Amino acid sequence: MRKLIAFALVAGCTQMSDYYQDAELVEVSGRVFFVAPRPQNGPGVYLAGPNEPGLDEVLTGRDMTLPQANVAAIEAVTGCVVVRETVRNQDATTYAAVSC
Protein backbone atom coordinates (compact mmCIF):
# COMPACT_ATOMS: atom_id res chain seq x y z
CA MET A 1 0.00 0.00 0.00
CA ARG A 2 2.86 2.40 0.76
CA LYS A 3 4.28 1.91 -2.73
CA LEU A 4 0.92 2.82 -4.27
CA ILE A 5 0.68 5.99 -2.18
CA ALA A 6 4.25 6.99 -3.05
CA PHE A 7 3.58 6.31 -6.74
CA ALA A 8 0.40 8.39 -6.57
CA LEU A 9 2.29 11.32 -5.08
CA VAL A 10 5.02 11.10 -7.71
CA ALA A 11 2.53 10.70 -10.56
CA GLY A 12 0.50 13.65 -9.33
CA CYS A 13 3.44 16.04 -9.03
CA THR A 14 5.55 15.14 -12.04
CA GLN A 15 5.14 15.86 -15.72
CA MET A 16 5.91 13.12 -18.19
CA SER A 17 8.26 15.42 -20.09
CA ASP A 18 10.50 15.27 -17.00
CA TYR A 19 11.13 11.61 -17.84
CA TYR A 20 11.62 12.12 -21.59
CA GLN A 21 14.24 14.82 -22.08
CA ASP A 22 13.83 14.69 -25.87
CA ALA A 23 10.06 15.22 -25.69
CA GLU A 24 8.23 18.08 -27.33
CA LEU A 25 5.01 19.43 -25.86
CA VAL A 26 1.89 20.14 -27.89
CA GLU A 27 -1.66 21.11 -27.01
CA VAL A 28 -4.51 18.96 -28.32
CA SER A 29 -8.11 19.82 -27.43
CA GLY A 30 -7.02 22.05 -24.56
CA ARG A 31 -4.72 19.47 -22.98
CA VAL A 32 -0.90 19.29 -23.13
CA PHE A 33 0.69 16.12 -24.51
CA PHE A 34 4.33 15.02 -24.70
CA VAL A 35 5.73 13.46 -27.87
CA ALA A 36 9.13 11.76 -27.81
CA PRO A 37 10.99 10.05 -30.66
CA ARG A 38 11.64 6.37 -30.06
CA PRO A 39 14.01 5.27 -32.86
CA GLN A 40 15.04 2.22 -30.83
CA ASN A 41 11.50 0.92 -31.47
CA GLY A 42 11.80 1.36 -35.23
CA PRO A 43 12.16 4.05 -37.88
CA GLY A 44 9.83 6.99 -37.39
CA VAL A 45 8.39 5.68 -34.09
CA TYR A 46 7.15 8.14 -31.48
CA LEU A 47 5.71 7.85 -27.99
CA ALA A 48 2.92 10.21 -26.90
CA GLY A 49 0.70 10.73 -23.90
CA PRO A 50 -0.76 13.36 -21.60
CA ASN A 51 2.01 15.43 -20.04
CA GLU A 52 0.18 15.38 -16.72
CA PRO A 53 -1.87 12.18 -16.70
CA GLY A 54 -4.54 11.78 -14.07
CA LEU A 55 -4.01 9.02 -11.53
CA ASP A 56 -6.89 7.00 -13.00
CA GLU A 57 -5.23 7.18 -16.45
CA VAL A 58 -1.90 6.04 -15.04
CA LEU A 59 -3.39 3.09 -13.19
CA THR A 60 -6.09 1.97 -15.61
CA GLY A 61 -5.70 3.85 -18.90
CA ARG A 62 -9.50 4.02 -19.16
CA ASP A 63 -9.91 7.37 -20.89
CA MET A 64 -11.14 6.14 -24.27
CA THR A 65 -10.26 9.44 -25.97
CA LEU A 66 -6.56 9.24 -25.14
CA PRO A 67 -5.43 7.03 -28.05
CA GLN A 68 -6.96 9.42 -30.58
CA ALA A 69 -5.50 12.46 -28.83
CA ASN A 70 -2.07 10.78 -28.59
CA VAL A 71 -2.11 10.13 -32.35
CA ALA A 72 -3.16 13.74 -32.99
CA ALA A 73 -0.25 14.91 -30.81
CA ILE A 74 2.26 12.80 -32.76
CA GLU A 75 0.93 14.14 -36.05
CA ALA A 76 1.03 17.73 -34.78
CA VAL A 77 4.64 17.50 -33.61
CA THR A 78 5.99 15.59 -36.60
CA GLY A 79 3.89 17.13 -39.36
CA CYS A 80 3.49 13.58 -40.68
CA VAL A 81 0.66 11.06 -40.81
CA VAL A 82 0.61 8.19 -38.31
CA VAL A 83 0.57 4.77 -39.96
CA ARG A 84 -2.56 3.32 -38.36
CA GLU A 85 -1.26 -0.26 -38.45
CA THR A 86 1.62 0.72 -36.15
CA VAL A 87 -0.45 2.22 -33.33
CA ARG A 88 0.15 0.45 -30.01
CA ASN A 89 -1.70 1.75 -26.97
CA GLN A 90 -0.29 1.07 -23.53
CA ASP A 91 -2.14 2.47 -20.54
CA ALA A 92 -2.26 6.26 -21.11
CA THR A 93 0.42 6.31 -23.82
CA THR A 94 0.64 5.44 -27.50
CA TYR A 95 3.53 4.26 -29.66
CA ALA A 96 3.15 4.83 -33.40
CA ALA A 97 5.25 5.24 -36.53
CA VAL A 98 4.78 8.09 -38.97
CA SER A 99 4.98 8.34 -42.75
CA CYS A 100 6.10 11.69 -44.15
N, CA, C and O of each residue as an XYZ file, in Angstrom:
400
protein
N       0.820     -1.191      0.000
C       0.000      0.000      0.000
C       0.868      1.261      0.000
O       0.523      2.247     -0.651
N       1.981      1.236      0.719
C       2.860      2.400      0.762
C       3.425      2.721     -0.611
O       3.576      3.890     -0.966
N       3.742      1.678     -1.393
C       4.276      1.906     -2.731
C       3.251      2.611     -3.604
O       3.595      3.509     -4.372
N       1.983      2.202     -3.485
C       0.920      2.820     -4.266
C       0.759      4.289     -3.893
O       0.589      5.132     -4.774
N       0.809      4.603     -2.625
C       0.682      5.989     -2.182
C       1.869      6.812     -2.680
O       1.689      7.930     -3.163
N       3.067      6.272     -2.564
C       4.253      6.988     -3.048
C       4.164      7.199     -4.551
O       4.491      8.280     -5.042
N       3.725      6.179     -5.290
C       3.577      6.305     -6.735
C       2.539      7.366     -7.070
O       2.732      8.145     -8.004
N       1.448      7.407     -6.327
C       0.397      8.393     -6.573
C       0.925      9.804     -6.349
O       0.595     10.714     -7.110
N       1.730      9.995     -5.326
C       2.294     11.317     -5.076
C       3.255     11.724     -6.181
O       3.242     12.872     -6.625
N       4.081     10.799     -6.624
C       5.022     11.099     -7.707
C       4.265     11.368     -9.003
O       4.572     12.329     -9.708
N       3.287     10.537     -9.321
C       2.529     10.699    -10.563
C       1.754     12.013    -10.556
O       1.595     12.639    -11.604
N       1.278     12.434     -9.402
C       0.503     13.653     -9.327
C       1.329     14.924     -9.401
O       0.797     15.982     -9.735
N       2.605     14.845     -9.101
C       3.443     16.035     -9.029
C       4.465     16.140    -10.158
O       5.210     17.119    -10.219
N       4.514     15.184    -11.024
C       5.547     15.141    -12.039
C       4.928     15.162    -13.426
O       3.888     14.549    -13.666
N       5.575     15.868    -14.329
C       5.143     15.864    -15.718
C       5.911     14.779    -16.446
O       7.060     14.487    -16.115
N       5.269     14.184    -17.440
C       5.913     13.117    -18.192
C       7.133     13.625    -18.952
O       8.090     12.878    -19.158
N       7.108     14.880    -19.368
C       8.256     15.421    -20.094
C       9.505     15.469    -19.214
O      10.614     15.603    -19.732
N       9.345     15.362    -17.888
C      10.500     15.273    -16.996
C      11.242     13.953    -17.205
O      12.451     13.878    -16.982
N      10.527     12.921    -17.628
C      11.126     11.607    -17.842
C      11.698     11.453    -19.246
O      12.600     10.644    -19.461
N      11.191     12.209    -20.187
C      11.619     12.121    -21.585
C      12.244     13.452    -21.986
O      11.543     14.364    -22.425
N      13.546     13.561    -21.837
C      14.237     14.821    -22.079
C      14.137     15.281    -23.526
O      14.247     16.476    -23.803
N      13.928     14.345    -24.456
C      13.834     14.689    -25.871
C      12.395     14.954    -26.314
O      12.127     15.084    -27.509
N      11.478     15.033    -25.364
C      10.059     15.217    -25.691
C       9.740     16.660    -26.080
O      10.323     17.612    -25.561
N       8.810     16.785    -26.997
C       8.228     18.085    -27.332
C       6.817     18.104    -26.755
O       6.169     17.063    -26.644
N       6.354     19.281    -26.391
C       5.010     19.434    -25.857
C       4.114     20.070    -26.902
O       4.536     20.950    -27.653
N       2.860     19.610    -26.939
C       1.892     20.138    -27.888
C       0.515     20.100    -27.221
O       0.223     19.209    -26.423
N      -0.311     21.065    -27.557
C      -1.664     21.110    -27.008
C      -2.640     20.496    -28.003
O      -2.637     20.836    -29.186
N      -3.461     19.601    -27.515
C      -4.513     18.959    -28.315
C      -5.803     19.046    -27.514
O      -5.880     18.539    -26.395
N      -6.802     19.681    -28.079
C      -8.109     19.820    -27.431
C      -7.994     20.377    -26.016
O      -8.667     19.904    -25.101
N      -7.139     21.382    -25.840
C      -7.024     22.052    -24.556
C      -6.189     21.321    -23.517
O      -6.144     21.732    -22.357
N      -5.532     20.251    -23.916
C      -4.718     19.475    -22.978
C      -3.307     19.333    -23.545
O      -3.140     19.194    -24.757
N      -2.292     19.368    -22.683
C      -0.903     19.292    -23.131
C      -0.447     17.833    -23.168
O      -0.639     17.074    -22.218
N       0.170     17.468    -24.306
C       0.691     16.122    -24.512
C       2.189     16.187    -24.764
O       2.688     17.174    -25.304
N       2.916     15.129    -24.372
C       4.325     15.016    -24.703
C       4.453     14.076    -25.895
O       3.670     13.137    -26.040
N       5.429     14.329    -26.734
C       5.730     13.457    -27.872
C       7.244     13.293    -27.902
O       7.984     14.273    -27.983
N       7.696     12.043    -27.835
C       9.127     11.760    -27.812
C       9.484     10.756    -28.897
O       8.801      9.743    -29.050
N      10.547     11.023    -29.654
C      10.991     10.052    -30.664
C      11.497      8.782    -29.984
O      12.136      8.843    -28.933
N      11.211      7.655    -30.580
C      11.641      6.366    -30.056
C      12.255      5.532    -31.173
O      11.712      4.488    -31.534
N      13.398      5.988    -31.732
C      14.010      5.270    -32.858
C      14.431      3.851    -32.505
O      14.539      3.005    -33.393
N      14.671      3.573    -31.228
C      15.036      2.220    -30.827
C      13.880      1.241    -31.045
O      14.092      0.028    -31.071
N      12.661      1.763    -31.201
C      11.496      0.922    -31.467
C      11.221      0.760    -32.962
O      10.329      0.005    -33.350
N      11.969      1.455    -33.787
C      11.796      1.358    -35.232
C      11.887      2.732    -35.866
O      11.811      3.749    -35.177
N      12.052      2.760    -37.192
C      12.161      4.053    -37.877
C      10.854      4.843    -37.795
O       9.770      4.317    -38.046
N      10.988      6.110    -37.441
C       9.827      6.991    -37.391
C       8.854      6.713    -36.272
O       7.698      7.128    -36.354
N       9.287      6.014    -35.213
C       8.388      5.681    -34.094
C       8.452      6.775    -33.039
O       9.524      7.279    -32.704
N       7.282      7.128    -32.526
C       7.150      8.139    -31.476
C       6.287      7.597    -30.350
O       5.457      6.710    -30.547
N       6.503      8.148    -29.175
C       5.705      7.854    -27.985
C       4.986      9.127    -27.596
O       5.594     10.196    -27.563
N       3.697      9.029    -27.301
C       2.924     10.209    -26.899
C       1.977      9.860    -25.763
O       1.555      8.716    -25.600
N       1.659     10.888    -24.983
C       0.702     10.728    -23.897
C       0.462     12.061    -23.231
O       1.146     13.041    -23.530
N      -0.508     12.110    -22.324
C      -0.759     13.359    -21.600
C       0.459     13.725    -20.776
O       1.058     12.866    -20.130
N       0.829     15.001    -20.796
C       2.009     15.427    -20.044
C       1.768     15.347    -18.550
O       2.707     15.130    -17.784
N       0.544     15.518    -18.128
C       0.184     15.376    -16.725
C      -1.008     14.425    -16.632
O      -2.145     14.869    -16.470
N      -0.753     13.120    -16.735
C      -1.866     12.176    -16.696
C      -2.528     12.151    -15.332
O      -1.867     12.310    -14.305
N      -3.832     11.953    -15.328
C      -4.544     11.781    -14.072
C      -4.201     10.426    -13.485
O      -3.798      9.519    -14.213
N      -4.352     10.278    -12.191
C      -4.013      9.019    -11.533
C      -4.807      7.856    -12.116
O      -4.266      6.763    -12.283
N      -6.087      8.077    -12.430
C      -6.892      6.996    -13.000
C      -6.354      6.573    -14.365
O      -6.427      5.395    -14.712
N      -5.817      7.510    -15.145
C      -5.233      7.182    -16.445
C      -3.945      6.391    -16.278
O      -3.672      5.473    -17.051
N      -3.156      6.741    -15.277
C      -1.897      6.042    -15.039
C      -2.168      4.604    -14.613
O      -1.505      3.677    -15.079
N      -3.132      4.425    -13.737
C      -3.388      3.094    -13.190
C      -4.226      2.217    -14.100
O      -4.016      1.005    -14.146
N      -5.171      2.799    -14.824
C      -6.093      1.965    -15.612
C      -6.098      2.278    -17.096
O      -6.481      1.426    -17.897
N      -5.683      3.478    -17.486
C      -5.702      3.848    -18.897
C      -7.093      3.836    -19.494
O      -7.245      3.519    -20.673
N      -8.115      4.170    -18.720
C      -9.501      4.018    -19.162
C     -10.105      5.190    -19.907
O     -11.270      5.120    -20.297
N      -9.369      6.255    -20.120
C      -9.909      7.371    -20.889
C      -9.887      6.965    -22.354
O      -8.823      6.915    -22.971
N     -11.046      6.677    -22.909
C     -11.143      6.142    -24.266
C     -10.776      7.157    -25.344
O     -10.615      6.786    -26.507
N     -10.640      8.427    -24.980
C     -10.265      9.441    -25.974
C      -8.752      9.609    -26.078
O      -8.266     10.257    -27.005
N      -8.012      9.041    -25.149
C      -6.560      9.235    -25.143
C      -5.853      8.700    -26.385
O      -5.012      9.413    -26.934
N      -6.141      7.497    -26.858
C      -5.425      7.029    -28.052
C      -5.562      7.974    -29.241
O      -4.584      8.231    -29.944
N      -6.748      8.484    -29.468
C      -6.962      9.416    -30.580
C      -6.198     10.723    -30.348
O      -5.598     11.262    -31.278
N      -6.218     11.223    -29.140
C      -5.496     12.460    -28.829
C      -3.982     12.250    -28.914
O      -3.261     13.142    -29.361
N      -3.495     11.079    -28.490
C      -2.071     10.782    -28.592
C      -1.624     10.766    -30.051
O      -0.564     11.298    -30.381
N      -2.421     10.161    -30.919
C      -2.108     10.128    -32.351
C      -2.116     11.549    -32.912
O      -1.233     11.911    -33.690
N      -3.096     12.349    -32.528
C      -3.157     13.742    -32.989
C      -1.921     14.516    -32.532
O      -1.409     15.356    -33.271
N      -1.442     14.240    -31.326
C      -0.248     14.912    -30.806
C       0.983     14.526    -31.629
O       1.792     15.389    -31.970
N       1.132     13.244    -31.947
C       2.261     12.796    -32.763
C       2.221     13.466    -34.128
O       3.248     13.932    -34.622
N       1.048     13.517    -34.739
C       0.926     14.143    -36.053
C       1.204     15.637    -35.991
O       1.791     16.194    -36.918
N       0.791     16.292    -34.912
C       1.026     17.731    -34.780
C       2.510     18.043    -34.626
O       3.007     19.001    -35.218
N       3.213     17.253    -33.846
C       4.639     17.503    -33.609
C       5.471     17.161    -34.834
O       6.388     17.903    -35.188
N       5.161     16.044    -35.485
C       5.994     15.589    -36.599
C       5.611     16.209    -37.934
O       6.443     16.288    -38.839
N       4.370     16.649    -38.071
C       3.889     17.130    -39.363
C       3.676     15.991    -40.345
O       3.533     16.226    -41.545
N       3.655     14.772    -39.853
C       3.490     13.579    -40.684
C       2.233     12.828    -40.264
O       1.633     13.113    -39.228
N       1.852     11.868    -41.089
C       0.663     11.056    -40.814
C       1.084      9.776    -40.095
O       2.041      9.115    -40.497
N       0.360      9.435    -39.026
C       0.611      8.185    -38.311
C       0.124      7.023    -39.165
O      -0.973      7.059    -39.721
N       0.953      5.997    -39.259
C       0.573      4.770    -39.958
C      -0.301      3.976    -39.000
O       0.189      3.438    -38.007
N      -1.575      3.902    -39.293
C      -2.564      3.321    -38.360
C      -2.219      1.899    -37.916
O      -2.519      1.514    -36.786
N      -1.599      1.130    -38.786
C      -1.264     -0.256    -38.450
C      -0.175     -0.355    -37.391
O       0.035     -1.425    -36.820
N       0.520      0.747    -37.122
C       1.620      0.721    -36.154
C       1.213      1.204    -34.772
O       2.023      1.157    -33.846
N      -0.003      1.660    -34.611
C      -0.449      2.217    -33.328
C      -0.523      1.119    -32.270
O      -1.184      0.098    -32.454
N       0.171      1.356    -31.163
C       0.153      0.446    -30.014
C      -0.138      1.268    -28.773
O       0.670      2.104    -28.368
N      -1.298      1.029    -28.168
C      -1.702      1.753    -26.969
C      -1.285      0.962    -25.738
O      -1.455     -0.255    -25.668
N      -0.735      1.685    -24.772
C      -0.286      1.069    -23.533
C      -0.657      2.007    -22.391
O      -0.048      3.065    -22.231
N      -1.636      1.632    -21.613
C      -2.144      2.473    -20.537
C      -2.525      3.841    -21.100
O      -3.402      3.921    -21.960
N      -1.894      4.906    -20.642
C      -2.256      6.262    -21.112
C      -1.397      6.743    -22.265
O      -1.548      7.879    -22.712
N      -0.484      5.890    -22.763
C       0.421      6.314    -23.818
C       0.191      5.533    -25.107
O      -0.470      4.495    -25.117
N       0.755      6.061    -26.196
C       0.635      5.437    -27.505
C       1.989      5.482    -28.207
O       2.653      6.518    -28.245
N       2.380      4.340    -28.760
C       3.530      4.258    -29.663
C       2.978      4.176    -31.072
O       2.006      3.460    -31.313
N       3.579      4.899    -32.008
C       3.150      4.834    -33.402
C       4.266      5.331    -34.301
O       5.077      6.170    -33.908
N       4.293      4.794    -35.524
C       5.253      5.243    -36.535
C       4.557      6.207    -37.478
O       3.346      6.128    -37.685
N       5.333      7.119    -38.049
C       4.784      8.088    -38.971
C       5.327      7.857    -40.380
O       6.383      7.255    -40.578
N       4.565      8.358    -41.343
C       4.984      8.344    -42.748
C       4.919      9.779    -43.238
O       3.863     10.409    -43.191
N       6.056     10.300    -43.713
C       6.102     11.693    -44.154
C       6.086     11.783    -45.676
O       6.120     12.881    -46.230
